[in-house]
Amino acid sequence: MRTLLSALLFTLCSQIAHAQLATPNGSGITYGHMHLNVSDIAQHIEIWTEHFGGEEISIGPLRAVKFPNLIVMFAEQTPTMGSRETVMDHFGFKVRNIQQFIDKWESAGLEMGRVFTGAEGQTNAYVTLPDGVYVELQEDQGLHEEFTGYHIHYFTQDYESLLDWYVEIFDLEIRPRGTIATTTNVPGTNLSFGNASAPRQPTLGTAIDHIGFEIENLREFCQQLEAKGIQFEVPYREIEALGLAIAFFTDPGGVRIELTEGLDVH
């Protein structure tokens, strides 16, 4: 009886752990969220829960879907353009069984992209959600869960200098991801940077409106960024309705960034 109870408790704790953001690094940083502009939140939540296995949650008045390593939030407004026209081209998940996902996705009549061998030698695929939200999948049969957040991918003609900027601002290290040399990591996600053949647009108002990092001691971290020359569009403030502290600024490529503290409790 005790052995069975211990096993059940272990399983429950594992499920809870899998649903959380990653453990912050030594600088108190982990990856937090993607914030999408969509014309129909209910439609998106149905797709993200039904096909990606996410869990619908509320963050104050905001509706969101939670995954291991990542929360996807929504604003109900028609985006000015899809993500592929912007510097934040797409974001990616690892999936345990990619063919199972593809079969279900295609049977629902959703937009399927190419299937290919990715940078890490695994089967990858692209899909496009309504409103032009572009998502990459990478198979990993060793996952304990069906899906985990995995990477975000920037495309810009100044991709190398943008990578260097992130490394400096967030105190990171350049670490290749498979055959992609220009990447870095924060707990919970890989940040990959690629070359664009033409100029890309900033993200504000588009399908992927902004990205988010969860920060311990956010007020102090914002002070450190100000000392590095960062100019905040929304300086540090506490939002009681959301139970969060937040701050906003935009990277040199035009990707809007939100910093949060308190998102990891959801």
N, C-alpha and C positions, 0 to 999 in steps of 0.2 A: 504494500500500500504506500509506504514511504517512498519507495523507488518510483512508483507511478506518479505520485504527487510531485516529486522532484523533477521528473521529466516534463510534466505539464507546466510547472513554473518556469523551467528553462525555455520551453517552447514559447510561452507567453512573453517572457522577457526578450527573447530573440525577435519576436514579431514587433514588439514595441521599439526595440533598438533599430530595426530595419526601417521603421517609419520616420526616423528622426534625421535631422541634418547631420552632416559629418562632424566629428570632433575637431574643434578649432586647432590651428597650428600654434607654434610658440608665440606668434604675434597676435593671437586672439582672432584670427580670420578663418572663416569657412564660407563655402558658397551657400547662397540663400535662395534666390528665386528668379524666375522669369516673369515679366509682367506684359501681358498681351492685350492689345486693342482688338476687340472682336465685335461683329455685328449682332451676334446672338450668343449670350453667355450659356444659356441652357443647352444649346446645340453642342458647344465646345465641351461643357462638363460631361455630357453624355458620351462623347467620343473619348475624352481623356480617362473616364472611369471604365467604360465598356471595353475599349481596345487596348489601353495602356495599363489598366488595372490600378489607377490612382484612387485615392480616397478623397471624397469631397469634404471640405472643411469650411468654416467661416472664420474670418479674422476681422472682428468687429463687424462692420457692414459689408466687408468685401467677401466675395465668393472665390474659392480657390480649390485646387486639387493638389494633394500631397503625395510625394513619392519618396523613397529613400534618397537622400542627398539633395532634394530639390522640392520646392513648392512652385506651382504655376498659378499665378493670379490673373484676374481678368478685369478689364474696364469695358463696359458696353458702349462702344462707339466704333463706327466704321473706320478702319485704318486708311490712311492716305495712300498706302502701297503695301505690297507683300514684303516679306523679310529679304527675299533674294535681291531686291534692288537696294538694300542698305548694307552698311558695314557689318551689322550683325546678321550674317547670312542664314544661319540655322543653329539649332542646338540639338544635342544627341543623347540617346539612351542606350544602355546595354539591355539586351533581351535574351532570355534563356533559349527560346525556340523561335527563330525568326520566320521559318516557313509557316508555322502555326499562325503567327501574327499576320503574315501576308495573305494567307488563305481567308482568314476572317475579314481582313481589311478589304480585299477585293470583292468578297461576297456581299459586303455592305455597299459597294459601288463608290467607295472613296478613292481619291486620286493617288495612284501608285506611281512612283518613280523607278529609277533603274536599280537593279540588284547587281552587286559587284563585290570583288574582293578588296577589302579596305586596307588602310595603311598598316594595320597590325596583323594582316594575314587572315582575318576572319570575314565571314559573309556579312556584308553591309547592305542597306537599302535606304532609299529616300522615300518619304511620303509627304504630301502636301495637305494640310488641314484647311478647312474653310478660312477665308480672309487672307490666304497666302502665307500661312505659318508653315515654314519648311522645317522638317525634322529628319534627322538621320538615326538609323538603328544599326547597332553592331551586335552580332550574336556572341554570347558567352555562355556556353552550356554548363559552366561551373557555378553560375549564380545560385544563391539560396532562394532568391525571390525571382519573380518573373521579369521585373523591370527595375532598373536604377538609373537615376540621372548620371550622365557621364561626361559630356563636353559641350562647350560653346565654340562657335567657329566664326572668326572675323575675316572678312575679305576687304582689302584696301590696297591701293598702290603703294602706301607707306607702311606695309605690314611689319617690316623688320623694326622700324623705329617705334611703331606702336607697341610691339612686344617689349622692347627695351623700356618704354615708359611704364608699362604694367609691372615689370620686374623691379624698377626703381621705386615706384609709388607704393607698392604693396610688399616690398622686401621679399621678392621671390627669386627663383633660380630657373634658368632656361633648361628644360629637359625634353628631349625628343619623345614623340609618341609614335612608335613604329617608324615609318619612313618620313614622317613630318618632323623636320628639325626645329621649326620655329614654334615651340609650344612651351607652356609653363603650367604649373599646377597650384591650386589651392585645395584644401581638403574638400572633397565632394565633387570636384569637377576639374577637367583639363581645359585650359584656354589655348586654343589653336589659332594660328595666324597664317593666312594665305594671301597670295597676290591676286589683285583684281585687274582685269584687262582694261577697265574703264572706271571713272570715278563712281563711288557709291554714296548714297544719301545718308544723312543722320537718322537716328532711330525715333526721335520724338514724334509721336502721332502715327507711327507706322505699326505694322502687325506685331513686331517685337518692340514695344515702346521703350523698355529699359530692362537692365539686368540688376541683380541684387547680391550684395555680399553681407553676411551676418558678422557683426563685429562685437567682441567683448570690450567693455569700457569705451563705448562709441564716442562720448564727449572728448576724451583724451586723444583718441585716434584722429578725430577731426582736427584737433589742435595741431597734431603732428603733420597732417596733410597740409594745413594752412602754412606751416613752416616750410613745406616743400614747394609752395607756390600755388596750391590748388585753390581755385576760387569757387565757392559753393553757390549754386543757384538757390538752393534751400539749405540754410545753415542748420546745424544741430537743433532739433526740437523734439519734444516729447508729445506724442499723439495719444491722448487718453482713450479715445474711442477705439483705437486699434491695439492698445496695450504695447505700443512700440515707441522707441526713439528712432528718428530717421534723419537723413541728410541726403542731398542730391548734388551731383556735379556731372559734367560731361567730359569724356576722354578726348584726346586730340583728334581722333578719327570721327567723332560725332556720335558715339554710343553713350547714351545716358545711363548713369550708374546711380543706384540707390544703395545707401548704407543703412542697415537696420540693427537694432539691438532688441531682442525679445522675441524674434520670429521662431527661435528654436524651441519654444514651449508649445507650439501648435502641432 
